[in-house]
Amino acid sequence: MPHTVIRIPETHAVPLADGLARIRDDFDLPAEFPAEAQAEAEKAAAEPPPADYADRSDLPLLTIDPPGSMDLDQAMCIERRGDGYRVWYAIADVAHFVRVGGAIDQAARTRGETVYLPDGRVPLHPPVLSEGAASLLPGRSRPAALWRADLDASGRTVDVSVERALVRSRERLDYAHVQAVVDDGTAEGTLRLLAEVGPLRLELERARGGVSLPTPEQEITPDGDGYRVEFRTQLPSEAWNAQISLLTGMAAADLMIQAKVGVLRVLPQAGPEDVAKVRRVAAALGVPWPDGATYGQVVSGLDPADPGHAAFLHESVVLLRGAAYAAFDGALPELTTHAGVAAPYAHVTAPLRRLVDRFATEVCLAVAAGKPVPSEIAAALPGLPELMATSGRRAAAVDRACVDLVEATILQDRIGETFQAITIDDHPAQVQVTEPAVIARCEGEGLTPGKRIRVRLVKADPVARQVMFAAV
């Protein structure tokens, strides 16, 4: 399910401080970690690296994240292997630092996942770990769950392994840099091969019926003394990077299914009524849907800048709603697949930021080593789905509240002005304004999806976090 990401440079976030503080209060976001958890984290961070891990500091790993990120969960290295590829994917070994049942674990269970706001984050773990000792920062020896995935010439996975290892990332890169060196032909090593493997994996995803939505993000940038809101379309390098995470999550799910123990991320297939509705929307908006084409194949070629495509993307996400976690031990759950991935899938690649990943990784490490899953890990599995559902709802609500606050703040001095817009929904009526990049409710008649209209701003209330337009 796509979600909106807002980025505001820290030095420019002061005018929104009061509103963001209210959001923290409204959603009971914790300000600090309990003293016991902080002390436990500091002690764990000061301990030397484990001596019994395999030493794979020879691998030229690198990380790719948004600029300024410090909580680095993943580092990758891609090599040629005959006419195929070998992908090394190191995932931060959070379990090395966090004892099940300890103070950090208890605090993490109340949080569930890191919550991001424009002026900072509410982390899952104390920053001394998540942005320090456990983070795969460059030039530092770090414990990791090291995945190896061998791919054939088409990008299909043919063999997988995972073990604990000490790794050392060489570089911390961002998506714009990766895209730039690929585009100008100077990419080498892992980056050059990522630009080969990523498209291959995307093609495999389309072939099996998976979905990667080209949904733009709303981005906030400084504009003189104020802000500018823009829609930012995902770079190809971001999609390629996401495919490495997906292939690892699919491999993890296969391991757990074979062992009949673990926790999967599942999503049922959309019902025929929803599919029929979305196909009708596609026809009404002029979005081609050839006979036999899957939803993923249809959306893969869409341009979010096109009014009809933007409206279709907004309307069609109904087909990707209902994702959940399924824990099991001894018998497989009724549903083991994720419709958006079109395969079994598990969350294992973001343990610094998402609670479930630590436990799923521990299951995979035990299974891969031919050992029983530790009893404390198995005992925790049944409670994870509800913990993650609760934290996921809260994170989504905070995301929406932050978007609403920023939109209302930016527009509050423009009541009465008119804007060009696209109707993207009619139940209730919503419009997407191109400049500034705002999605909000709209009053009026005949607001059919995909229609270009002019709208007048009638409400922008930062305190209530509400924006309303009216069709002109």
N, C-alpha and C positions, 0 to 999 in steps of 0.2 A: 504494500500500500504506500503510495508516495506521500511525503509530508513536506511542509514548507520549512525552509531553513532561512533564518534571518541573520545577517552578520552586520554588526555595527562596530567600527573600531572603538576600542575602550576609551580613548581620549575624547570621543564625540558622543558618548552615551549619557553624559550628565543630565541633559534635559529630560530624559526618559526615566531617570533614577526613581522618582517617586512612584510612577506607575509600575515599574518593575518590582519595586519593594512590595507594592500591594499584591501583585501576582504571587510573589513568594509567600505572602501571608495567606492569601485566599486558598492556595493549594497546599499549605502546611509543609513547604519545602524546608528541610532542616538546614540551619545555617552552619553548624559545626558538628564534628564527630564527637561522640562520648569520649571522655578522658581515657577510659580503658582501651578503646579502639585506637585512639591516637598513639598511646604509649606502646601498644602491641605493634602497630605499624612501624613506629620508629625503631623499635628493637629488631623487627624482621628486616628492615631496610639496612641495618648496620651489619648484619651477618654476612660472612664471606660467601662467594658462590659455591654451590654444592660440588663436592669433589667426585661424586659418583656419576655425573652426567657425561655423556659423550661430548667430546670437544669438537665442535663444528665451526669454530671461529675462522676457519679457512674459507668458508662460503662468502662470496662478495654480495651479501644481502643489502637491500636498500628499502626504505619506507617511502610511501606516497600518501600524503594526507593534505588536508587544507592548510594553508599558510598559518604558522604559529602554533600548530597542534603540538602538544607535549605528551598526551596520553596515547602512545603509539602501540597499538595491539599487534600489528602485522608487519613483517619484513619479508621480502621475496627475492628470489634469484631464479632466473630461467636460463637453462643451458640447452644446446642442441643435443639430441640423442638419436644418432642415425638420421633417418628422415623424419623423426619426430622431435619431442621435447621432453625435458625433465624440469619440473617446477618444484622448487624448494620454497616452503611457506612456513616461516617461523611465527608462532603465536605466543604472546607473552604468557609465561607460566605463573599465573596468579596463585595457583594452589600451592606453589612453593612458599609463598609468603603468608597465605591465609589458612589458618587451621579451622576445619569444620567444627562449629560449635563455639569457636572463640569469639572475642569481642568484635573483631573486624567482620567476621562472618555474620554475626547478629546484626550489626549496623547495616551491612550490605543487603541483608534480607528485608529490612524495613524500607530500603531505597529501591531495590530492584534493578535500576538502571541509572546511568548518568542523565541528568536533565539539563538541556542546553537553553540558555537565555541569551539575548543580545549582549548583555554586559558581563557574561561569565557563565559558569556551569555549577551545578550541584552534583559533585562527583559521587560515583558508586563507592569508591575506596578513598582513603586519605591520600591527598596529593603526594605525600612523601613516597608512596608506592605508585599511584597511577600516573604521576608525572615525573617520577624519579626512579627508584630502585627496580620497579617491575616494568617500566616503559622501555621499549626497544629503541632507545636513543642512540645516535651514531657514536661510534668509538668506545662503547661501554660493553663489557662482557655481561650477558644477561641469560638467565635460565629461560628456556622456551620449550614448547611442544613443537617439534620440527616435523612437518609433513613433507613427504616426498610423493609427488604424483608424476608418473610417466605417461606421456600422451603420444598417440600415434600421429601420423602426418596430417590427419584431419582434425586433430585436437581432442580426440576421444580418449578418455582415461583408460589405460590398460593395466596399471598396477599402482598400488598405494601402500605407503607405510607411514607410521608416526612413532616417534620416540622422544624422550626427554634429552635435551642437548643444551650446551652452552654455545651461544651465538654472539656475533658482534656485527651490528649493522655498520655499513660504510658511509651511507649518505642518507640525509633526510630531504626528500624532494616534495614538490607540490604538483598538482595536476597541470597547471598552466605551463610549468617548465617542461614536464614530460611531453605535453602536446607540442610545444614549440620545437623541441629537438627532433621529435618524430616528423613534424611537418617540414622542417628545413633540411632533413636528411642527415643530420649529425648524430642521431641516436645510435648508441652502441650497446653491446652486451644485453643485459636484461631488458632495457628499454626498447631496443630494436626488436627483440623477440616477443616482448609484450604486445607490440603492435602487430605481430603475426598471430600469436595465440589468442588474443582478445577477440578479434574478428572471427576466428575459427570457432571459438566457444559460443559467440553470439549466433553464428549460423546453426550450430548444433541445437542451441536453445530454441530457435525458430522452428527447426525441423521437428523437435519433439513436442512443440506446442507451448513452450514457455513464453513468458512475457517480461520485457524490459520497457517500461513506459518512458517515452521521451518528454516527461513533464518538466516544465521550467520551474526554477526556484525564484522566489521573491528575494531580492537582495537590496539592502539599504546601504547607501554610500554617502559620504559627506558632500554637501553642496553649499559652499560659502559658509554662512552661519547656521544652515539647516541641514536637511537630508534630501536625498533623491532615492526613489524606489524604482527598481528596474526588475524585469524578468531576465533571469540568466539561464540559458539553455546548457544542459550538461555537456561537457567536453567528451569526445570519444575516449580519451584516456581514462576518464572516470568509469565509463562502462566497461572498458577492458579490465581495469583493476577490480571492479565488482565481480567480473567473471571468475577471477582467481579465487576470490572468497567463496563464490557459489560452488565451484568444483570441489573445494575443500569441504564445504557443508554437505554436499551430496555424498562425498566419500565417507564422511563421519556417519551419516545416516545409514549407509550400507553396512558399516561395521556394527552399528548398534542393532540393526535389524537382524543380521546374521547371528548375533549373540543373544537376541531377544531380551535386551536390557538397555535402557537409555531414555532419552527424551527428544522427541522430534518436533519440528515446526511443521504444522499441517494446515492445509486449506482445502476445503471441499470444492469440487467442480460446481460452477454456477448452475442453478436450475434452468430448465428449458424456458421458463417464462422470462427470466432475466436476460438470457441470451437472445430470445426473440425480440425483447424490448430494445436491446442494444443494437441489434441488426436493423430494426426500424429507425432508430436514431441515426445510424450510419447512412441509410438510404435518404433520410430527410435532409441530412447535412451534406450530401454529395461525397461521402467517404466511401471509396470502393471496397467491397467485401466479396471477392471472387468465390465461387462455389468451391468448397473443400479447403479454403484458407482458414487457419486458426486465428483467434483473437490476437495472439502474439505476432503473427505474420502481418496482420492488418495494421497494428499500431506501429510496427517497426519502421515503416516508411512514412509516418506522418510528420508534419511540420507544425510545432505548437504556435508558430507565428501566423499560420493560416486560421482565419476565424472559425471555419467549419471544423477544422482539425482540433482546435483548442476546445471547442464546445463538446466534440465527441469524446476527447480524452477525459474531460471533466465528468461527463455523463456515464462513461463506460467503466469507471472504477468500481461500480457496483459488482462487477464480475470478480473483483479481487478482495471483497470484504469477507470477514469471518475467519481470518487466520487465528490459530491457537496453538498451544503446546500440548503434546500427548506424551505422558510418562508411562513407562511399562517395565515390568520385570517378570519374565517367565512366560508371558503371552503377549503377542503383538496387539496393538490397538486396532480398532476397527478401520481407522483411516491412517495410512502411513505415508501418504504423498501430499505434496504441496502443489496446488493447481497452477500457481504462478510460476513455479520452477518446472512443473511437469515432470516431477521425479520426487523420490524421498529426499528430505532435506533436514538439516539440523543446524542450529546456531552454535558455532564453536570458535569463530574468528574474532570476537570482540570481548574477551573476558574482563578487560579493564573497565568496560562501559556497560556490560550486561551480565547480570548474575548467572543466568542459566548456562552460559558458555563455559564457565569454570567447571561445573558439574558434568556437562556433556563431554568436555575434553578429558576429564578424569576417567569416564567410562571408556572412551576410545583408547586411551593409553593402556588401560588394563587389558582390554580385549586384544589389542595389537600385540601385547607382550605375552598373551596366553595365560593371564592371571585372573583370579576372581576380582570383580569390582569391589573396592573397599566397602565394608559394611556401612560406614557413615555416609558414603556417597549414595549407595543404594537406598538408605533410609530417607535421604533428603529428596529423592526424585518425585514421590507422589505430591509433595507440596509445591513444587516449582510452577506448575501451570497456573495456579491461582495467584501466586506471588507475582508472576510475570504479567498476568492479565491486569492485575491491579496497578502495577507500576506503568504498564503500557498505556492504560487509560489516562493516568495522571500526566504522563509525558506528552501525550497527544493533546490533552486539554491545555497544558501550559504552552505548547507550540501555538495553538490557535489563539490563546489569550495574548501572547506576545505579538502575533501578527495583527490582531485587532487593535492593540494598543498603538503600535507603530503607525498603522494606517490612519487611525483617528488623529494621532498627534501631528502627522504630516499634513493632513487635510483640514485641520481645525480652523485655519484662517482663510479657507477657500469656499465657505458656504455660499451657495448661489451661483458659483461658476459652473460652466457646462464642459463636458468632456466627451470624447469619442469612446465608444465602448462596444463590446460584443456580448450578446446574451449567451450565457453558457448553461443555464438551467432555468426551468420554469416551474419547479415544485420544491421549494419556493423560488421565485424569480431571482436570479443572480446574474450580475454582469461582471465582465473583466475589462477594466480600464487599462489602456496601454500605457498612458503617461499621465500621472504616475502609475506604477504597476500595482493595481489594487483589485481585489475581488470582493464584492459586497452585495448586499440585498438591494433590490430595486423595485420601486412601485410603478405600476402602469399596466396598460392593456396590450395584448398581442405580443408579448415578449417571448417569442419562439427561439429555441436554441440555434445559434449560428447566425443570428441576425445582427447586422451592424446598426447601431442606433446612437443618438446623442442623449446624454443624461445630465441632469442637474444635481449637484450635491445639496442635499437637504439636511443632513445631520452628520456631524463628526465630533463625537464626545469621547475624549481620552479617558475620563473617569469611568464611564460606563463601558468603554471599549466597544463602541458601536459606530458604524458608518452606514448611511442610507442614501441612495440615489433615487431620482424619479425620472422616468422617461420624458423627454421633451416632446 
